Amino acid sequence: MLDVATARTRILSGIVACGHETVPLGSAFGRVLGHDLLARRANPPVSVSAMDGYAARAQDATQGATLHVVAEAPAGHPTSHVVQPGQCVRLFTGSQIPAGADTVIIQENTQREGDKITLAQPSASGRFIRVQGQDFAQDTCLLRAGTRLGPKEIGLAAAGGHAWLNVARRPRVSVLSTGDEIALPGEPVREDGIFNSALFMVSACLQQAGAEVVMLPAARDTTASLTAAFAQTSQTDMLVTIGGASVGTYDLVRQSLTGVGLELDFWKIAMRPGKPLLSGHIGSTPIIGLPGNPVAALVCSTVFVAPAIQRMMGMPVADALPTEPAILGADVGQNDQRQDFLRATLTHDAATPDALPVATPFAAQDSAQLRVLAQSQALIIRPVHAPAAPAGSPCQILRLS
């Protein structure tokens, strides 16, 4: 059996980026930026007021001074008036600072009578002014290529004047479940049948990673059904199968894929859950065959498939798992020749915010128990042949999203 680290490296080494496309800003959420994004203009583009008040010369803005209001300039309607000694211009938040003025007197510090104001407090030069380019100058690099675009990044791109963005094309991934016993949720189900939780769970995981997922109708446990299903994936960037990759009489995925041109890289890894993992390609299309047990399918999707999706989108992905240190919250036994990924809860000591999280494994670790998986926040990673460890020992975890 191949070890997990080698399997992950080999899967990722065969992944190539899908290229770029241009999308409107309103459709760019969650996408990955294809090129560095430069500001088309400064922000703010001119010096503006940070408050409602009056623009004046700082040397005139002394306590008790009386100034003559000579103009009003709401935001978006600048005045051409040049502020002279003893004068001021009524402004509002976002108003352009008129020529001749170098301070803003906030309206709370004034008393107005007609076209005159009296200052209750002085106002220094530069006070309450957002100078041109204070946020960023024109041609500043706002975002680097490979950035995942969330709400903050979308806002920054908009502030930089970009209506269209060059982004990585989302990989189109076909997900195919196999098995005579599975049915879609809501469908009539045979007495020994199960609802197809793995299909929807794996698809959600890949969508979260950034893929455009095509959920195919389930293939039955026959070569003819599997071959017909594979024929529907010609326009896909990756094929992910669920189930049918083990050694049982009706586990026909590997055999059927070979019949349509699969070049197998490896099959079976030293991992629990997830031993019957398959990796290869048909032409230039990567193929990953996941175990049929739903927990194993999600764990393998997290460890292998999601990072492959991210690499297809041009994101930097390390070969090594993004683990972090934690403290065991319960005793764990000696491990065998397979690397364990134990479902666990995470707790934090509120009194010691900088302390490591405590990872407590569930007593039940069966790879078909979805309720335990849903209650888990992390996977405790137990190396091959790791000795027994008591509660309080250090460990490594992989967080679940």
Secondary structure as a PSIPRED ss2 file (coil, helix, strand):
# PSIPRED VFORMAT (PSIPRED V4.0)

   1 M C   1.000  0.000  0.000
   2 L E   0.000  0.000  1.000
   3 D C   1.000  0.000  0.000
   4 V H   0.000  1.000  0.000
   5 A H   0.000  1.000  0.000
   6 T H   0.000  1.000  0.000
   7 A H   0.000  1.000  0.000
   8 R H   0.000  1.000  0.000
   9 T H   0.000  1.000  0.000
  10 R H   0.000  1.000  0.000
  11 I H   0.000  1.000  0.000
  12 L H   0.000  1.000  0.000
  13 S H   0.000  1.000  0.000
  14 G C   1.000  0.000  0.000
  15 I C   1.000  0.000  0.000
  16 V C   1.000  0.000  0.000
  17 A C   1.000  0.000  0.000
  18 C C   1.000  0.000  0.000
  19 G C   1.000  0.000  0.000
  20 H E   0.000  0.000  1.000
  21 E E   0.000  0.000  1.000
  22 T E   0.000  0.000  1.000
  23 V E   0.000  0.000  1.000
  24 P E   0.000  0.000  1.000
  25 L H   0.000  1.000  0.000
  26 G H   0.000  1.000  0.000
  27 S H   0.000  1.000  0.000
  28 A C   1.000  0.000  0.000
  29 F C   1.000  0.000  0.000
  30 G C   1.000  0.000  0.000
  31 R C   1.000  0.000  0.000
  32 V E   0.000  0.000  1.000
  33 L E   0.000  0.000  1.000
  34 G C   1.000  0.000  0.000
  35 H C   1.000  0.000  0.000
  36 D C   1.000  0.000  0.000
  37 L E   0.000  0.000  1.000
  38 L E   0.000  0.000  1.000
  39 A C   1.000  0.000  0.000
  40 R C   1.000  0.000  0.000
  41 R C   1.000  0.000  0.000
  42 A C   1.000  0.000  0.000
  43 N E   0.000  0.000  1.000
  44 P C   1.000  0.000  0.000
  45 P C   1.000  0.000  0.000
  46 V C   1.000  0.000  0.000
  47 S C   1.000  0.000  0.000
  48 V E   0.000  0.000  1.000
  49 S E   0.000  0.000  1.000
  50 A C   1.000  0.000  0.000
  51 M C   1.000  0.000  0.000
  52 D C   1.000  0.000  0.000
  53 G E   0.000  0.000  1.000
  54 Y E   0.000  0.000  1.000
  55 A E   0.000  0.000  1.000
  56 A E   0.000  0.000  1.000
  57 R C   1.000  0.000  0.000
  58 A C   1.000  0.000  0.000
  59 Q C   1.000  0.000  0.000
  60 D C   1.000  0.000  0.000
  61 A C   1.000  0.000  0.000
  62 T C   1.000  0.000  0.000
  63 Q C   1.000  0.000  0.000
  64 G C   1.000  0.000  0.000
  65 A C   1.000  0.000  0.000
  66 T E   0.000  0.000  1.000
  67 L E   0.000  0.000  1.000
  68 H E   0.000  0.000  1.000
  69 V E   0.000  0.000  1.000
  70 V E   0.000  0.000  1.000
  71 A E   0.000  0.000  1.000
  72 E E   0.000  0.000  1.000
  73 A E   0.000  0.000  1.000
  74 P C   1.000  0.000  0.000
  75 A C   1.000  0.000  0.000
  76 G C   1.000  0.000  0.000
  77 H C   1.000  0.000  0.000
  78 P C   1.000  0.000  0.000
  79 T C   1.000  0.000  0.000
  80 S C   1.000  0.000  0.000
  81 H C   1.000  0.000  0.000
  82 V C   1.000  0.000  0.000
  83 V C   1.000  0.000  0.000
  84 Q C   1.000  0.000  0.000
  85 P C   1.000  0.000  0.000
  86 G C   1.000  0.000  0.000
  87 Q E   0.000  0.000  1.000
  88 C E   0.000  0.000  1.000
  89 V E   0.000  0.000  1.000
  90 R E   0.000  0.000  1.000
  91 L E   0.000  0.000  1.000
  92 F C   1.000  0.000  0.000
  93 T C   1.000  0.000  0.000
  94 G C   1.000  0.000  0.000
  95 S C   1.000  0.000  0.000
  96 Q E   0.000  0.000  1.000
  97 I C   1.000  0.000  0.000
  98 P C   1.000  0.000  0.000
  99 A C   1.000  0.000  0.000
 100 G C   1.000  0.000  0.000
 101 A C   1.000  0.000  0.000
 102 D C   1.000  0.000  0.000
 103 T E   0.000  0.000  1.000
 104 V E   0.000  0.000  1.000
 105 I E   0.000  0.000  1.000
 106 I E   0.000  0.000  1.000
 107 Q H   0.000  1.000  0.000
 108 E H   0.000  1.000  0.000
 109 N H   0.000  1.000  0.000
 110 T E   0.000  0.000  1.000
 111 Q E   0.000  0.000  1.000
 112 R E   0.000  0.000  1.000
 113 E E   0.000  0.000  1.000
 114 G C   1.000  0.000  0.000
 115 D C   1.000  0.000  0.000
 116 K E   0.000  0.000  1.000
 117 I E   0.000  0.000  1.000
 118 T E   0.000  0.000  1.000
 119 L E   0.000  0.000  1.000
 120 A C   1.000  0.000  0.000
 121 Q C   1.000  0.000  0.000
 122 P C   1.000  0.000  0.000
 123 S C   1.000  0.000  0.000
 124 A C   1.000  0.000  0.000
 125 S C   1.000  0.000  0.000
 126 G C   1.000  0.000  0.000
 127 R C   1.000  0.000  0.000
 128 F C   1.000  0.000  0.000
 129 I E   0.000  0.000  1.000
 130 R E   0.000  0.000  1.000
 131 V C   1.000  0.000  0.000
 132 Q C   1.000  0.000  0.000
 133 G C   1.000  0.000  0.000
 134 Q C   1.000  0.000  0.000
 135 D C   1.000  0.000  0.000
 136 F E   0.000  0.000  1.000
 137 A C   1.000  0.000  0.000
 138 Q C   1.000  0.000  0.000
 139 D C   1.000  0.000  0.000
 140 T C   1.000  0.000  0.000
 141 C E   0.000  0.000  1.000
 142 L E   0.000  0.000  1.000
 143 L E   0.000  0.000  1.000
 144 R C   1.000  0.000  0.000
 145 A C   1.000  0.000  0.000
 146 G C   1.000  0.000  0.000
 147 T C   1.000  0.000  0.000
 148 R E   0.000  0.000  1.000
 149 L C   1.000  0.000  0.000
 150 G C   1.000  0.000  0.000
 151 P H   0.000  1.000  0.000
 152 K H   0.000  1.000  0.000
 153 E H   0.000  1.000  0.000
 154 I H   0.000  1.000  0.000
 155 G H   0.000  1.000  0.000
 156 L H   0.000  1.000  0.000
 157 A H   0.000  1.000  0.000
 158 A H   0.000  1.000  0.000
 159 A H   0.000  1.000  0.000
 160 G C   1.000  0.000  0.000
 161 G C   1.000  0.000  0.000
 162 H C   1.000  0.000  0.000
 163 A C   1.000  0.000  0.000
 164 W E   0.000  0.000  1.000
 165 L E   0.000  0.000  1.000
 166 N E   0.000  0.000  1.000
 167 V E   0.000  0.000  1.000
 168 A E   0.000  0.000  1.000
 169 R C   1.000  0.000  0.000
 170 R C   1.000  0.000  0.000
 171 P C   1.000  0.000  0.000
 172 R E   0.000  0.000  1.000
 173 V E   0.000  0.000  1.000
 174 S E   0.000  0.000  1.000
 175 V E   0.000  0.000  1.000
 176 L E   0.000  0.000  1.000
 177 S E   0.000  0.000  1.000
 178 T E   0.000  0.000  1.000
 179 G C   1.000  0.000  0.000
 180 D C   1.000  0.000  0.000
 181 E C   1.000  0.000  0.000
 182 I E   0.000  0.000  1.000
 183 A E   0.000  0.000  1.000
 184 L C   1.000  0.000  0.000
 185 P C   1.000  0.000  0.000
 186 G C   1.000  0.000  0.000
 187 E C   1.000  0.000  0.000
 188 P C   1.000  0.000  0.000
 189 V C   1.000  0.000  0.000
 190 R C   1.000  0.000  0.000
 191 E C   1.000  0.000  0.000
 192 D C   1.000  0.000  0.000
 193 G C   1.000  0.000  0.000
 194 I E   0.000  0.000  1.000
 195 F E   0.000  0.000  1.000
 196 N C   1.000  0.000  0.000
 197 S H   0.000  1.000  0.000
 198 A H   0.000  1.000  0.000
 199 L H   0.000  1.000  0.000
 200 F H   0.000  1.000  0.000
 201 M H   0.000  1.000  0.000
 202 V H   0.000  1.000  0.000
 203 S H   0.000  1.000  0.000
 204 A H   0.000  1.000  0.000
 205 C H   0.000  1.000  0.000
 206 L H   0.000  1.000  0.000
 207 Q H   0.000  1.000  0.000
 208 Q H   0.000  1.000  0.000
 209 A H   0.000  1.000  0.000
 210 G C   1.000  0.000  0.000
 211 A C   1.000  0.000  0.000
 212 E E   0.000  0.000  1.000
 213 V E   0.000  0.000  1.000
 214 V E   0.000  0.000  1.000
 215 M E   0.000  0.000  1.000
 216 L C   1.000  0.000  0.000
 217 P C   1.000  0.000  0.000
 218 A C   1.000  0.000  0.000
 219 A E   0.000  0.000  1.000
 220 R C   1.000  0.000  0.000
 221 D C   1.000  0.000  0.000
 222 T C   1.000  0.000  0.000
 223 T H   0.000  1.000  0.000
 224 A H   0.000  1.000  0.000
 225 S H   0.000  1.000  0.000
 226 L H   0.000  1.000  0.000
 227 T H   0.000  1.000  0.000
 228 A H   0.000  1.000  0.000
 229 A H   0.000  1.000  0.000
 230 F H   0.000  1.000  0.000
 231 A H   0.000  1.000  0.000
 232 Q H   0.000  1.000  0.000
 233 T H   0.000  1.000  0.000
 234 S C   1.000  0.000  0.000
 235 Q C   1.000  0.000  0.000
 236 T C   1.000  0.000  0.000
 237 D C   1.000  0.000  0.000
 238 M E   0.000  0.000  1.000
 239 L E   0.000  0.000  1.000
 240 V E   0.000  0.000  1.000
 241 T E   0.000  0.000  1.000
 242 I E   0.000  0.000  1.000
 243 G C   1.000  0.000  0.000
 244 G C   1.000  0.000  0.000
 245 A C   1.000  0.000  0.000
 246 S C   1.000  0.000  0.000
 247 V C   1.000  0.000  0.000
 248 G C   1.000  0.000  0.000
 249 T C   1.000  0.000  0.000
 250 Y C   1.000  0.000  0.000
 251 D C   1.000  0.000  0.000
 252 L C   1.000  0.000  0.000
 253 V H   0.000  1.000  0.000
 254 R H   0.000  1.000  0.000
 255 Q H   0.000  1.000  0.000
 256 S H   0.000  1.000  0.000
 257 L H   0.000  1.000  0.000
 258 T H   0.000  1.000  0.000
 259 G H   0.000  1.000  0.000
 260 V C   1.000  0.000  0.000
 261 G C   1.000  0.000  0.000
 262 L C   1.000  0.000  0.000
 263 E E   0.000  0.000  1.000
 264 L E   0.000  0.000  1.000
 265 D E   0.000  0.000  1.000
 266 F E   0.000  0.000  1.000
 267 W E   0.000  0.000  1.000
 268 K C   1.000  0.000  0.000
 269 I E   0.000  0.000  1.000
 270 A C   1.000  0.000  0.000
 271 M E   0.000  0.000  1.000
 272 R E   0.000  0.000  1.000
 273 P C   1.000  0.000  0.000
 274 G C   1.000  0.000  0.000
 275 K C   1.000  0.000  0.000
 276 P C   1.000  0.000  0.000
 277 L C   1.000  0.000  0.000
 278 L E   0.000  0.000  1.000
 279 S E   0.000  0.000  1.000
 280 G E   0.000  0.000  1.000
 281 H E   0.000  0.000  1.000
 282 I E   0.000  0.000  1.000
 283 G C   1.000  0.000  0.000
 284 S C   1.000  0.000  0.000
 285 T E   0.000  0.000  1.000
 286 P E   0.000  0.000  1.000
 287 I E   0.000  0.000  1.000
 288 I E   0.000  0.000  1.000
 289 G E   0.000  0.000  1.000
 290 L E   0.000  0.000  1.000
 291 P C   1.000  0.000  0.000
 292 G C   1.000  0.000  0.000
 293 N C   1.000  0.000  0.000
 294 P H   0.000  1.000  0.000
 295 V H   0.000  1.000  0.000
 296 A H   0.000  1.000  0.000
 297 A H   0.000  1.000  0.000
 298 L H   0.000  1.000  0.000
 299 V H   0.000  1.000  0.000
 300 C H   0.000  1.000  0.000
 301 S H   0.000  1.000  0.000
 302 T H   0.000  1.000  0.000
 303 V H   0.000  1.000  0.000
 304 F H   0.000  1.000  0.000
 305 V H   0.000  1.000  0.000
 306 A H   0.000  1.000  0.000
 307 P H   0.000  1.000  0.000
 308 A H   0.000  1.000  0.000
 309 I H   0.000  1.000  0.000
 310 Q H   0.000  1.000  0.000
 311 R H   0.000  1.000  0.000
 312 M H   0.000  1.000  0.000
 313 M C   1.000  0.000  0.000
 314 G C   1.000  0.000  0.000
 315 M C   1.000  0.000  0.000
 316 P C   1.000  0.000  0.000
 317 V C   1.000  0.000  0.000
 318 A C   1.000  0.000  0.000
 319 D C   1.000  0.000  0.000
 320 A C   1.000  0.000  0.000
 321 L C   1.000  0.000  0.000
 322 P C   1.000  0.000  0.000
 323 T C   1.000  0.000  0.000
 324 E E   0.000  0.000  1.000
 325 P E   0.000  0.000  1.000
 326 A E   0.000  0.000  1.000
 327 I E   0.000  0.000  1.000
 328 L E   0.000  0.000  1.000
 329 G C   1.000  0.000  0.000
 330 A C   1.000  0.000  0.000
 331 D C   1.000  0.000  0.000
 332 V E   0.000  0.000  1.000
 333 G C   1.000  0.000  0.000
 334 Q C   1.000  0.000  0.000
 335 N C   1.000  0.000  0.000
 336 D C   1.000  0.000  0.000
 337 Q C   1.000  0.000  0.000
 338 R C   1.000  0.000  0.000
 339 Q E   0.000  0.000  1.000
 340 D E   0.000  0.000  1.000
 341 F E   0.000  0.000  1.000
 342 L E   0.000  0.000  1.000
 343 R E   0.000  0.000  1.000
 344 A E   0.000  0.000  1.000
 345 T E   0.000  0.000  1.000
 346 L E   0.000  0.000  1.000
 347 T E   0.000  0.000  1.000
 348 H C   1.000  0.000  0.000
 349 D C   1.000  0.000  0.000
 350 A C   1.000  0.000  0.000
 351 A C   1.000  0.000  0.000
 352 T C   1.000  0.000  0.000
 353 P C   1.000  0.000  0.000
 354 D C   1.000  0.000  0.000
 355 A C   1.000  0.000  0.000
 356 L C   1.000  0.000  0.000
 357 P C   1.000  0.000  0.000
 358 V E   0.000  0.000  1.000
 359 A E   0.000  0.000  1.000
 360 T E   0.000  0.000  1.000
 361 P E   0.000  0.000  1.000
 362 F C   1.000  0.000  0.000
 363 A C   1.000  0.000  0.000
 364 A C   1.000  0.000  0.000
 365 Q C   1.000  0.000  0.000
 366 D C   1.000  0.000  0.000
 367 S C   1.000  0.000  0.000
 368 A C   1.000  0.000  0.000
 369 Q C   1.000  0.000  0.000
 370 L H   0.000  1.000  0.000
 371 R H   0.000  1.000  0.000
 372 V H   0.000  1.000  0.000
 373 L H   0.000  1.000  0.000
 374 A H   0.000  1.000  0.000
 375 Q C   1.000  0.000  0.000
 376 S C   1.000  0.000  0.000
 377 Q C   1.000  0.000  0.000
 378 A E   0.000  0.000  1.000
 379 L E   0.000  0.000  1.000
 380 I E   0.000  0.000  1.000
 381 I E   0.000  0.000  1.000
 382 R E   0.000  0.000  1.000
 383 P C   1.000  0.000  0.000
 384 V C   1.000  0.000  0.000
 385 H C   1.000  0.000  0.000
 386 A C   1.000  0.000  0.000
 387 P C   1.000  0.000  0.000
 388 A C   1.000  0.000  0.000
 389 A E   0.000  0.000  1.000
 390 P C   1.000  0.000  0.000
 391 A C   1.000  0.000  0.000
 392 G C   1.000  0.000  0.000
 393 S C   1.000  0.000  0.000
 394 P E   0.000  0.000  1.000
 395 C E   0.000  0.000  1.000
 396 Q E   0.000  0.000  1.000
 397 I E   0.000  0.000  1.000
 398 L E   0.000  0.000  1.000
 399 R E   0.000  0.000  1.000
 400 L C   1.000  0.000  0.000
 401 S C   1.000  0.000  0.000
